[in-house]
Amino acid sequence: MDWLNQALFGFYPYIALAVLALGSVLRFDREQYTWRTGSSQLLRRKQLVLGSILFHVGILAIFAGHFIGLLTPIVVWDALGVTHSAKQMLAIVAGGVAGAMCLVGGLLLLHRRVFDARIRSTSSFGDTAILALLLAQLCLGLATIPISLEHRDGGEMIKFMYWAQGIFTFRAGAADYVADAHWIFKAHLTLGLTILLVFPFTRLVHMLSAPIWYLNRRGWQIVRSKRLAAGQGGR
């Protein structure tokens, strides 16, 4: 099964990242009107607010943890005096808390989208499918915690760091680092890459947008008060 490991963890990452980059650029260039989340805030707002806060805080923490944890060179952690076992426990605890928050929030959002007839009628298949994929990925991530506790020396974690850094630096043989990893870790990696692959075709693209241009906005936005508008309307 070496060919399958090489295909999934040696070639598939580059396919997913290429589609992510090119697909996002093309969609922003050609279909800017679809570059939005399609908010349903007016319906079941309390459940939306609670679920959205838990989900977004959790997923941002998970993203930051994965990005820093996997792509920071090991020599940097060594220079900071952070041992492999300490980093492993930090990942387990912080990842577990953030994952649980994100899972609860995601379940609230999925329940709202599936079981409210009005929201379901305004939701596309992609809206529900990508949320279900993210929840499945969260479950796989949380399922890795018991296995990680069996390797608290950080040895398993080092393999994934070498793999991720090997992919981003185009290093040959990166897939070999995860060849003997537990199947749950492999499923977690594969589904994560698949989410990156479909990312440009879903509502997740709003993550790439930040209204920073408002900071350099010229002129003032004139907003009339309700009292002034009422007075002018009565003239």
MARNUBA-151530 format. One line per field, with one value per residue (C-alpha): residue in three letters; x, y, z. Coordinates in steps of 0.5 Angstrom, whole numbers, plus 2048, in hexadecimal, padded with zeros to 3 digits. Example, Ala and Ser with C-alpha at 12.3 -4.5 7.8 and 13.67 -1.06 7.14 Angstrom:
BEGIN
residuo = ALA_SER
xx = 819_81B
yy = 7F7_7FE
zz = 810_80E
//
This chain:
BEGIN
residuo = MET_ASP_TRP_LEU_ASN_GLN_ALA_LEU_PHE_GLY_PHE_TYR_PRO_TYR_ILE_ALA_LEU_ALA_VAL_LEU_ALA_LEU_GLY_SER_VAL_LEU_ARG_PHE_ASP_ARG_GLU_GLN_TYR_THR_TRP_ARG_THR_GLY_SER_SER_GLN_LEU_LEU_ARG_ARG_LYS_GLN_LEU_VAL_LEU_GLY_SER_ILE_LEU_PHE_HIS_VAL_GLY_ILE_LEU_ALA_ILE_PHE_ALA_GLY_HIS_PHE_ILE_GLY_LEU_LEU_THR_PRO_ILE_VAL_VAL_TRP_ASP_ALA_LEU_GLY_VAL_THR_HIS_SER_ALA_LYS_GLN_MET_LEU_ALA_ILE_VAL_ALA_GLY_GLY_VAL_ALA_GLY_ALA_MET_CYS_LEU_VAL_GLY_GLY_LEU_LEU_LEU_LEU_HIS_ARG_ARG_VAL_PHE_ASP_ALA_ARG_ILE_ARG_SER_THR_SER_SER_PHE_GLY_ASP_THR_ALA_ILE_LEU_ALA_LEU_LEU_LEU_ALA_GLN_LEU_CYS_LEU_GLY_LEU_ALA_THR_ILE_PRO_ILE_SER_LEU_GLU_HIS_ARG_ASP_GLY_GLY_GLU_MET_ILE_LYS_PHE_MET_TYR_TRP_ALA_GLN_GLY_ILE_PHE_THR_PHE_ARG_ALA_GLY_ALA_ALA_ASP_TYR_VAL_ALA_ASP_ALA_HIS_TRP_ILE_PHE_LYS_ALA_HIS_LEU_THR_LEU_GLY_LEU_THR_ILE_LEU_LEU_VAL_PHE_PRO_PHE_THR_ARG_LEU_VAL_HIS_MET_LEU_SER_ALA_PRO_ILE_TRP_TYR_LEU_ASN_ARG_ARG_GLY_TRP_GLN_ILE_VAL_ARG_SER_LYS_ARG_LEU_ALA_ALA_GLY_GLN_GLY_GLY_ARG
xx = 800_806_803_7FD_801_805_7FE_7FB_800_805_801_7FA_7FD_7FF_7F9_7F5_7F9_7F9_7F2_7F1_7F5_7F3_7EC_7EC_7EF_7EA_7E4_7E6_7E7_7E1_7DC_7DD_7D5_7D6_7DB_7D7_7D4_7CD_7CB_7C4_7C5_7BE_7BB_7BD_7C2_7C3_7C6_7C9_7CD_7CF_7D1_7D5_7D9_7DB_7DC_7E0_7E4_7E6_7E8_7EC_7F0_7F1_7F3_7F8_7FA_7FB_7FF_804_805_806_80A_80E_815_817_81D_819_815_81C_81F_819_81A_813_814_811_80D_80A_808_805_801_7FF_7FD_7F8_7F5_7F4_7F2_7ED_7EA_7EA_7E7_7E2_7E0_7E0_7DC_7D6_7D6_7D6_7D0_7CC_7CD_7CB_7C5_7C3_7C4_7C1_7BB_7B8_7B4_7B5_7BD_7BD_7B9_7BE_7C4_7C8_7CA_7D1_7D0_7CE_7D3_7D9_7D6_7D6_7DD_7DF_7DC_7DE_7E5_7E5_7E2_7E8_7ED_7EA_7EA_7F2_7F3_7F3_7F8_7FC_7FC_7FF_805_806_80E_80C_80F_808_807_80E_80D_807_80B_810_80B_807_80E_810_80A_80B_812_811_816_816_813_80F_80A_80E_80E_807_807_806_801_7FB_7F5_7F1_7F7_7F7_7EF_7F0_7F5_7F2_7EB_7EF_7F2_7EB_7E8_7EE_7EC_7E5_7E6_7E6_7DF_7DC_7DA_7E0_7E3_7E1_7E7_7EB_7E8_7E9_7E6_7ED_7EC_7E7_7ED_7EF_7E8_7E8_7E2_7DD_7D7_7D1_7CC_7C5_7C2_7BB_7B9_7BC_7B9_7B2_7B2_7B4_7AF_7A9_7AB
yy = 800_805_807_809_80D_811_813_815_818_81A_81C_81E_823_827_826_829_82F_830_830_834_83A_83A_839_83E_843_841_841_848_84B_848_847_84C_84C_845_847_847_843_844_846_843_848_84A_843_83F_845_843_83C_83F_843_83E_839_83E_840_83A_837_83D_83E_836_836_83C_839_832_835_83A_834_82F_835_836_82F_82C_831_834_831_82C_830_836_832_82F_836_839_833_82F_828_823_820_827_829_823_824_82B_829_824_828_82F_82B_827_82D_831_82A_829_831_830_82A_82C_833_82F_82A_830_833_82C_82B_832_831_82A_82A_831_831_838_838_831_834_83A_835_832_82B_82E_832_82C_827_82B_82C_825_824_828_825_81E_821_823_81D_819_81F_81D_816_817_819_812_810_816_815_80E_812_817_818_81B_816_816_81D_81E_81A_81E_824_822_820_826_82A_825_827_82E_82E_829_824_81D_817_81B_816_811_815_813_80C_808_80D_80B_80A_810_815_813_814_81A_81D_81A_81E_824_824_823_829_82D_82A_82C_833_837_834_835_83B_83A_83F_845_843_846_84D_852_859_85C_862_865_867_86C_86E_875_87A_879_875_879_875_879_878_876_87C_880_87C_87C_884_884_87F_883_889
zz = 800_7FF_7F9_7FD_802_7FD_7F9_7FF_803_7FD_7F7_7FA_7FE_7F8_7F4_7FA_7FB_7F4_7F3_7FA_7F7_7F0_7F1_7F6_7F2_7EC_7F0_7F3_7EC_7E8_7EE_7F3_7F4_7F7_7FC_802_807_806_80D_810_816_816_818_81E_820_827_825_81F_824_829_824_81F_825_828_821_81E_825_825_81D_81D_823_820_819_81D_821_81B_817_81D_81F_819_815_81A_819_81F_820_822_827_82A_82A_82E_833_831_832_82D_833_835_82E_82E_834_832_82B_82F_834_830_82A_82E_831_82A_827_82C_82B_824_824_828_824_81E_820_822_81B_818_81C_81A_813_812_817_816_80F_80E_80E_80B_805_804_805_7FF_7FF_7FF_806_80A_807_808_80F_810_80D_812_818_815_815_81C_81F_81C_81F_826_825_824_82B_82E_829_82B_832_831_82E_832_831_82A_826_821_821_81E_818_817_817_813_80E_80E_80D_808_804_804_802_7FD_800_7FD_801_806_805_808_80F_810_80D_814_817_81A_815_819_818_810_810_813_80E_808_80A_80C_805_802_806_803_7FC_7FC_800_7FA_7F8_7FF_803_807_802_807_80B_806_806_80B_80B_80C_806_80B_80F_809_807_805_807_80C_80C_80D_811_813_81A_81A_81D_818_812_816_816_80E_80D_810_80C
//
